[in-house]
Structures are given as structure tokens and as C-alpha cells.
Amino acid sequence: MKIALVTDAWTPQVNGVVTTLVELVKALTQLGHEVLVIHPGCFQTRPCPGYAGIDLAIRPQKGLRRLLDTFQPEALHLATEGPLGWAGRKYALQRKMPFTTAFHTKFPEILNSALRIPLSWGYALMRHFHQPSAGVMVPTQGVLEMLRGRGFANLRSWTHGVDTSLFGFAAKARVHALLHQLPRPIMLFVGRVSYEKNIQAFLDLPIGGSKVVCGVGPVLKTLQQRYPDVTWLGILARDALAEVYQASDVFVFPSRSETFGLVMVEAMAAGTPVAAYPVDGPLEVLARTNEEGDRMGGVLHEDLQNAVTMALRVERSEARERALDFSWSEATDLFLKNLAPIKK
């Protein structure tokens, strides 16, 4: 099948959406599908206001039309709601062409955190973008139900996967050259250092040991100045990041606005248990194991300090076992089933 994937999130950006899409394209190609990725690097760009490291395509409509007309896709998927997503939406509607979309990121929450734009306004815009989609792919049941409650239609479940070979299992936390002198436990956060990630909840925890942050973003310099005792590693290559996961004792995920949280699965693949709030994303990633609500792979609690303390007692083998439930094979099969074929 010839699949056109239109996305505002692509390399060299570093985030969960990019990782998901890169792995998806790799898996689709291995299955014999021909994939055209239309991304900001195909156009002139400008930096996204307030988000260093994220470039947006400038006036992409003409170039996008030329690329799609030449490729003649058999399925069209719009992965993001940025300039390219809107350009792809316009192209498809003009040609009465079915297409699918995905809800990867809670942009209304980001806009609310950064600019105080009311959530209702943000969700009205997102609902308008996705309204003509033949299938809106959503990574968790909780987010699916939330969107349904906000008037979204044609919602489709689509889980994500993890490369369990790259993120190999460490039966006990390993010694790492960058971290070996830090007092344990080593508590790790990986992700964009941004408004909506609620990182301060992690950095303010009154727990002995060491806090480590991997990532960059618009509030990095502010937090570095405010928390000089934290170890800031910036962006790491994927193989180097895997080693940091293996060296950590617990992965702390303080965000309350994620649709999934792929970094949690990466950490668990390395054997590092997760501590998080009981919200969308963590509720899906950490499996419920009994009627009492116990979780597999980490601990969810409204008191994040409590979650960290209890997660440190979780067996690393249990975290790895849960991560094995997230395969790219299953995620790719679901993606293909959700696509809307274009009839010639």
C-alpha cells in the first residue's frame, strides 16, 4: 500500500510523537508498504514561538499538493494538527478524499499552561480539525472517552510500541559514567522540559538521592537556575538514553496531560519502575493487576512522593514484563486496520 504520512513532528525534533512515527514508518516499510513522509524538512520553516527546537512549515499548501499529486497515495494519514496537518486536511477535503488523523498531544492543555487560552477554545479548534476524519486514532481508552465526551467522533484505539532490543533489560541498576558518583536512589525524568510537563512536581520532591533530567525545552534555563542540584543531561542519542534508563532506580513521570507517555514504556523495558499520577497515559501504561487496583510496572498515586517511595520496591523484572506487552507489530497492525483506503 502507498501511504502518505503528513506530520509537523519529525526529526531532528526529539519527542514521543517523533519516536512513535519514526518507529511506525520503519515497521510499515519492513512489511512492504511504501510510505511518503511529508514533514517540515520538505519546506521553508520558522521556529515555533515559545518552543525552541521545533520548526514549522511556512505556507506548505502548494508544495504539499505537488508531493501528494505525484505520489498518488492509497491512504492518507494526518499525524498532527500543525500547519502541515491543516494543509493536508484542505487537500483531502478539496478532492473529497478520505483520510485519518491522530490525537497524539493535548495541545489545549499546552496552550492553557503557556498562554492561558481556555481549554474549551482549544478543544473546539481540535474538534473542528478532526471532524471530517474517517478515523481519529487515540492511544489510550481514557483519552478516547475524554474526547468522546467533548464531542469528537470516529474515534479509533491505537496503542504504541517500544523497541525492547534497544531498551534492554538490566536486572539491577547499572553503573553509568555520567551518574556513578550520584547518591542513590537515582530518580529520572525524560521528556521535553516544557510548561505542561509539570516537572516542578518532580524537582520539588523532598526525597534523598539524586534527580536527573534528560531533555530540553522552553523552561530549561529557568529550571536549571532554580534547581542547581539536579543533574541536567540535555538530549541524548537513543542508545545513550537506554543506558541512562538502565542506571536509574525509578522513573518519575509527573505530567498530568499526556495522551500516552512512551518514555514510561522505554524505562520499564530497561527494568526501571515508574512513579506517576493516576491520569491518562500512566493508567494505560501501568497494567491493572487486580480488583484493588494494584499496578504492574510501577506505582500510581496522587501523592507523587508516595508513588516514588513505593515504586522503588517494585521488582525490575516486573517492569520489564509489562513493557513486553507493547509491541510495534501490534501497533502497526492496528494502524493499518484504522486507515481509510482511497478509492481510485
Backbone hydrogen bonds, N-H to C=O, Kabsch-Sander energy under -0.5 kcal/mol:
donor,donor_aa,acceptor,acceptor_aa,energy
3,I,1,M,-0.7
3,I,34,E,-3.0
4,A,75,A,-2.6
5,L,3,I,-0.6
5,L,36,L,-3.2
6,V,4,A,-0.6
6,V,77,H,-2.8
7,T,5,L,-0.5
7,T,38,I,-2.7
10,W,8,D,-0.6
13,Q,10,W,-2.0
15,N,13,Q,-0.5
19,T,15,N,-2.3
20,T,16,G,-2.5
21,L,17,V,-2.5
22,V,18,V,-2.8
23,E,19,T,-2.3
24,L,20,T,-2.1
25,V,21,L,-2.7
26,K,22,V,-2.1
27,A,23,E,-2.4
28,L,24,L,-2.8
29,T,25,V,-2.4
30,Q,26,K,-2.0
31,L,27,A,-1.3
32,G,29,T,-1.6
33,H,28,L,-2.2
34,E,1,M,-2.1
35,V,33,H,-0.6
36,L,3,I,-2.5
37,V,35,V,-0.6
38,I,5,L,-2.9
38,I,36,L,-0.6
39,H,37,V,-0.7
42,C,39,H,-2.2
43,F,40,P,-2.2
46,R,56,L,-1.9
48,C,51,Y,-0.5
48,C,54,I,-3.3
51,Y,48,C,-2.4
54,I,51,Y,-1.7
55,D,53,G,-0.6
56,L,46,R,-3.1
58,I,44,Q,-2.8
59,R,57,A,-0.5
64,L,60,P,-3.0
65,R,61,Q,-2.4
66,R,62,K,-2.0
67,L,63,G,-2.2
68,L,64,L,-2.5
69,D,65,R,-2.6
70,T,66,R,-1.9
71,F,67,L,-2.2
72,Q,68,L,-2.5
74,E,2,K,-3.2
75,A,2,K,-1.2
77,H,4,A,-2.8
78,L,100,T,-3.1
79,A,6,V,-2.9
79,A,77,H,-0.7
80,T,6,V,-0.6
86,W,82,G,-2.5
87,A,83,P,-2.0
88,G,84,L,-2.7
89,R,85,G,-2.2
90,K,86,W,-2.3
91,Y,87,A,-2.2
92,A,88,G,-2.3
93,L,89,R,-2.4
94,Q,90,K,-2.3
95,R,91,Y,-1.3
96,K,93,L,-1.0
97,M,92,A,-3.0
100,T,76,L,-2.2
101,T,135,G,-2.2
102,A,78,L,-1.0
103,F,137,M,-2.7
104,H,102,A,-0.8
106,K,257,S,-0.5
107,F,105,T,-1.9
109,E,106,K,-0.7
110,I,106,K,-1.6
111,L,107,F,-3.0
112,N,108,P,-2.0
113,S,109,E,-2.6
114,A,110,I,-2.8
115,L,111,L,-2.4
116,R,112,N,-1.1
117,I,111,L,-1.4
121,W,118,P,-0.6
122,G,118,P,-1.8
123,Y,119,L,-2.8
124,A,120,S,-1.6
125,L,121,W,-2.0
126,M,122,G,-2.2
127,R,123,Y,-2.6
128,H,124,A,-1.9
129,F,125,L,-2.2
130,H,126,M,-2.3
131,Q,127,R,-1.3
133,S,130,H,-1.9
134,A,99,F,-3.1
135,G,99,F,-0.5
136,V,154,N,-3.2
137,M,101,T,-3.0
137,M,135,G,-0.8
138,V,156,R,-3.1
144,L,140,T,-2.0
145,E,141,Q,-2.5
146,M,142,G,-2.0
147,L,143,V,-2.7
148,R,144,L,-2.3
149,G,145,E,-2.0
150,R,146,M,-0.9
150,R,147,L,-0.6
151,G,148,R,-1.6
152,F,147,L,-2.5
156,R,136,V,-3.1
158,W,138,V,-2.6
162,V,326,F,-1.3
164,T,162,V,-1.2
167,F,163,D,-2.5
168,G,166,L,-1.5
170,A,270,A,-1.9
171,A,169,F,-0.5
174,R,246,Q,-2.0
179,L,176,H,-0.9
180,H,176,H,-2.0
182,L,179,L,-2.0
187,M,185,P,-0.6
187,M,210,S,-3.4
188,L,186,I,-0.5
188,L,250,V,-2.5
189,F,212,V,-2.2
191,G,214,C,-2.3
193,V,216,V,-1.8
194,S,192,R,-1.7
197,K,194,S,-1.1
198,N,195,Y,-0.8
201,A,198,N,-1.2
202,F,198,N,-0.5
202,F,199,I,-1.1
203,L,199,I,-2.4
204,D,200,Q,-2.4
205,L,202,F,-1.5
207,I,205,L,-1.8
210,S,185,P,-2.5
212,V,187,M,-2.8
213,V,231,T,-2.8
214,C,189,F,-2.6
215,G,213,V,-0.5
215,G,234,G,-0.9
219,V,193,V,-2.1
220,L,217,G,-1.6
223,L,219,V,-2.2
224,Q,220,L,-2.7
225,Q,221,K,-1.9
226,R,222,T,-1.8
227,Y,223,L,-2.6
230,V,227,Y,-1.4
231,T,211,K,-2.6
232,W,230,V,-0.7
233,L,213,V,-2.9
233,L,231,T,-0.6
234,G,213,V,-0.6
241,L,237,A,-2.8
242,A,238,R,-2.1
243,E,239,D,-1.2
244,V,240,A,-1.5
245,Y,241,L,-2.4
246,Q,242,A,-2.0
247,A,243,E,-1.1
248,S,244,V,-0.7
248,S,245,Y,-1.3
249,D,186,I,-2.2
250,V,186,I,-1.6
251,F,273,P,-3.0
252,V,188,L,-3.0
252,V,250,V,-0.6
253,F,251,F,-0.5
253,F,275,A,-2.9
256,R,196,E,-0.5
259,T,104,H,-0.5
264,M,261,G,-1.5
265,V,261,G,-0.7
266,E,262,L,-2.0
267,A,263,V,-2.4
268,M,264,M,-2.4
269,A,265,V,-2.2
270,A,266,E,-1.3
271,G,268,M,-1.3
272,T,267,A,-2.5
274,V,297,G,-1.7
275,A,251,F,-2.8
276,A,299,V,-2.0
277,Y,253,F,-0.8
279,V,277,Y,-2.1
283,L,279,V,-2.5
284,E,281,G,-0.8
285,V,281,G,-2.8
286,L,282,P,-2.6
287,A,285,V,-0.8
287,A,296,M,-0.9
289,T,294,D,-3.0
290,N,294,D,-0.6
293,G,290,N,-1.9
296,M,287,A,-2.3
297,G,295,R,-0.5
299,V,274,V,-2.9
301,H,276,A,-2.1
304,L,302,E,-0.8
307,A,303,D,-2.1
308,V,304,L,-2.4
309,T,305,Q,-2.4
310,M,306,N,-2.4
311,A,307,A,-2.5
312,L,308,V,-1.7
313,R,310,M,-1.6
314,V,311,A,-1.5
318,E,315,E,-0.7
319,A,315,E,-1.4
320,R,316,R,-2.2
321,E,317,S,-2.2
322,R,318,E,-1.9
323,A,319,A,-1.9
324,L,320,R,-1.5
325,D,322,R,-1.8
326,F,323,A,-2.0
327,S,325,D,-0.9
331,A,327,S,-1.9
332,T,328,W,-2.4
333,D,329,S,-2.0
334,L,330,E,-2.3
335,F,331,A,-2.1
336,L,332,T,-2.4
337,K,333,D,-2.2
338,N,334,L,-1.8
339,L,335,F,-1.0
339,L,336,L,-0.6
342,I,74,E,-3.0
343,K,341,P,-0.6
